[in-house]
Structures are given as structure tokens and as C-alpha cells.
Amino acid sequence: MSLFDLQGRRALLTGSYRGLGAVFARGLAEAGAAVVLNGRNRNALEQTVAQLRTEGHEAYGFAFDITDERQVEESIREIESRIGPIDILVNNAGIQKRAPLHEFPTEDWQAILSTHLTGAFLVSRRVVGGMIDREQGKIINICSVASEAGRQGIGPYTAAKGGLLMLTRAMCADWARYNIQINGISPGYFITDMTRSMAENPAFNGWVIARTPAGRWGKPEELVGVLLLLSSDASSFINGQIFTVDGGVLATM
């Protein structure tokens, strides 16, 4: 089990004060990592950090906008100065807006692409310099089944997540030579703050259950195992891969 031990490692997780990000932070902390949480809601961020600390974990919170290059630069410089080098980066931040593509406002399109795709690029580009110098690091991009399959009403999200999948492979092409492993996780339908209203909609809930061979929604904790694999020495020769955790959705028609 030492392959999965994260003692002495520092992990930065974007968009991590609630939802999947908070679950990811707790999972890494339980494996021994010091976790640095990020989000724009400072009060909510501080509450999640405080909860992790009461559980005995080493946790920190930094509120900054990952789509703002200046904030990214300044905040990560402060993290590295106060806490130490970032060994693990989890690009998790995301937003969702729904409408038919022909009715989608341009500003909403830009916001979705900036958060999911440009933000992941900006944070990764800033963090990877130290990983290159140390010749060691892990970057995990949180993609989606929407990276590979469309659904009505979420076109910009699909475009952004598809771009993040290919950005993962591009990062591998450029950075694997420095002993940095860059991989992605593509969740299927999981009940989170973002999806709870959909799960409570009888029609959509029925569609998800019928479409998922496992016959149910996923539990956020069911993503922690693959996250630990990709964050630890157990994945030392896994690179540029996308791990789909969806109960069989993409495996079936």
C-alpha cells in the first residue's frame, strides 16, 4: 500500500470547497497529503478548510479566480512560499449553464470555456515549472463523459470538456519527459450540488438510471480510488490517459 501513500505531498485542487472537489480534497488528505483548496467563495472555502482541520488533516484555503492570469500567478507564488512546492494538481473547477446552442449567450459560452479549459491551462502552466525543475509531479484533469458524447442543452460544456480531454494529452506530449504524469478522470452521472436538481427531476432521473448499465447514479466517493491511483507512485508509468468512471454509460449504446 506504500505505492498509494501521499505523506509529505502537497496537492492543489481548484474548485474544491464543495461538490466533487471537496470529496477529492478529503480523499487526498486521508491518504496523507497536505491539501490546498481553491474557490472564489471565500466564506464557503474557509468552512470546508475548517472542517478538514477538525478531522485532523493539514488543509489550507486560497480564494482566487483561475481564469485571471494575474490572480493565478500571485496566489500560486504565495502557496509555494507559505506551504511549499505543489506535487499534485487537480484541475476540477467548473460551471454549468444550459440552453440550446442557437440560444446560448456568448458571455455564457466564454465563461464555461474560460473556467473549464483556459483556467486549467493557466494553473497548470504556472504549477508545472516547479514540477519540471524537480522532475516529478502529477496533474489530474477532471473531464466528463461529455468530453466524448454530446447531450442536448449543454453544448458549451461538451466543447470545454472535450477540449480538456485533448489538453490532457497535449500536456502529456510536452511534459511526460520530465517525469510528470498527466491524466484525466471522466465521471459519468454523479449526484453533487451541481446535479442534485436533475437527480430530483423524475424524468431525468429515470433517463439516467435507464441509460447507465449499473442502474444508478454514482456516489462522489466512488471517484476517490482512481484519484489516489493517479496522484501516487502507483501511476508512475501511466500518462495521457482518461479514466472513465460512469457505471458503463460510454461502454454501451
N, C-alpha and C positions, 0 to 999 in steps of 0.2 A: 504493500500500500504506500510505500515511500514514494513511488512514482507520482502519486497524486497529492503529495504533501506540498502546501504552499507557504509553510513557515518562512518568514523573512522576506516574502514577496510583497510588493505594493501594487495594488490594482486601482485603476481609474475607470469608473463606469459612468457614462453620460446618460442623462435622463433616468436617474436611479432613485429618486425619492419616493416613488410609488410603483405599482404595477410589476411588470416583469423585472424591471431594473432593480427594485428593492429586493425581490426574491433572489436575483443574481448576486447582489451585494452580500446578502446573508449567507448564501451558499459558499462564496469565496472566503468570507470571514470565518465560517465554520471549518474550512479547510486550512486555516492558519494565516491567511493573507490580511494585511492592513488594507482597508478599503477606503477609497476616496469617492464620495458620492457627488453628483453634479445635478443641477437643475436650475431653472430660473425662479422658482418659488422658494424664496429663502426660508420662510417660516416652515413650510412643509419639509424642506430639506433638513432643517435643524431638528425637527421632531423625529424624523427617521434615523438620523445620526444618533440622537439621544437614546432611542430605543435599542439600537445596536450596541451602544456602550453599556446600557443596563444589562445586556445579555453577556457582557464580558468581552466584547470584540473591540479591536482597535479600528475606529471609524472617524472619518473627517468629512466635512461638507464644504464645497466651494460652489457658490452660485455665480454662474456666468453663462452667456449666450454662445453656444457652439457655432452659430452662424456668423458671429462677429470676430473677424480675424484678430483685432487688437485685444479683445477680451480673452480669446483663446491663448494668445501669446503671454499676456500678463499673468493670467491665472495659472497656467502650467508652469511658468517660471517660479511663481510663488509656491506651488505644490512641491516642485523639485527642491526648492530652497528649504522649506519647512519640514518636509516629510521624507524626501529622498527620491531617487530615480524611480520612474514608473516602469515596472516589469511587465504588467499586463494591462492592456487597454481593451475595454468592451464598449464598442460603439452601438449604443442601444437607443439613444434619443429618437423620438418620433412623434408625429402628429397625424391626425386623420381628418379629412373633410370629404363629404360625399355629395356627388351630383353627377348627372350625365355630362360626358366630356364636352358636348356642344353648349352646355350652360355653365361650364366651370369658369369662375372669375380668374383672371390672370394672376392677381395677387395671391390667391389661394394656391394656385399651381406653383408659383415661385416659393411660397412658404413651405410647401411639402417637399419640394426638391431641395431647398436650402437646408432643411432640418435633417432629412434622411441621408442625403448624398453629399452636399457640399460640407455640411458640418462634420461628417465622418472623415472627409478628406482633410479638412483644416486641422482637426485634432490629431489625426494620425500623422500628418506631415510634421507637426510640431513635436510629437512624442517620439517619433521614430529616430530622430537624430541621436538621442541618447542611447537607444537600443542598438543602433549601428556602431556607435563608439564602443559599447560593451560587448558587441557581437552576441546579443541574447535578447529575446523579447517575444511576447505573444500579443497578437491583435485578433480580436474576435468581433466580427461584424454581425449584427442581428438583422438577418434578411427576413424572408417570409415565403410562404407558399405562393404569395402574389409576385414574388420575384420570377416565377416561371409560369404562372397561369393567371389570366385575367378574370375579372368579375365585374358585372355592371355597377357603375356608380363610383368606382374607386380608381379610375384611370391614372391620375397623377401619382397615387400611392404605388400602383403597379409599376409605373415607369421609374419611380425613385428606387423602389426595392429591386427591380431588375438591374438598374444601374449599380446599386450597391453590391449585388452578386458579382458583376463583372469588375467592379473596383477591387473586390477581394482578390480576384485572380490577377489583376494588374499589379496589386501590391506584392503578391507572391512573386510575380515575374521580376520585379525590381529589387525586392528586399530579402528573398529567401537566401541569397548568397551570404548574408550577414548573420546566419543562424537565427533568423526571426521567422516564426511560424504565424501565418495569417490565414485564418479560416472563417467560415461563416456558419451560423445556425439559422435555419429556416423553420420557424414554428408554424404549425397549422392553426386550428381554431382553439384558442385558449381563453378561458374566462379571466378577464382583467378589468381594470377601471374603464379602459377604452372600449371593451366589447360587452360589458355587462348588460347594457340596454338591448343589444342584439340577442344575447342569450335569453333575455326575458321576453323577447318577441316570439310568440308561439310559432308563427310561420317560419321565421328564420331559424329558430332553434330546431324545428323539425327538419329543415333543409340540411343543417349542419350534421345532425345525427344520421340522416339518411345518406349523406354524401361521404361520411367518414366510416371506413370499414370497421374501426374499433367501436362505433356506435355511440360515441360520446364526445364532449369537449375535453380538451387537455387541461390538466392542472399545472399551474406555473412551476411547481416544484419538480415536475417531470422533465424540465429542461436543465436542471442543475447538473445532472450527471454528465451530459455531453459538454457543458460549460467547463466543468472541472477537468475533463479529458483535454480539452483544447487550451486550458490555462496552465497545464502542468507538464512535467517532463515526460509524461506518458505519450505526448503527441510530438515528440522531438523530430519525427520524420513525416509528419502529416502537414501538408501545405497546399494552399489554394483550393481547399475542398469545402463543399457546402453540405452540412449535416441537416437533413430534413427530419423534423420531429413532428409528425402530423397525423398519427394514427392510421396512416395508409392512404391519405387523400390523393397524393400525387402518383401513387403506385397503381391507381385504378381509374377506370373511366366511369 
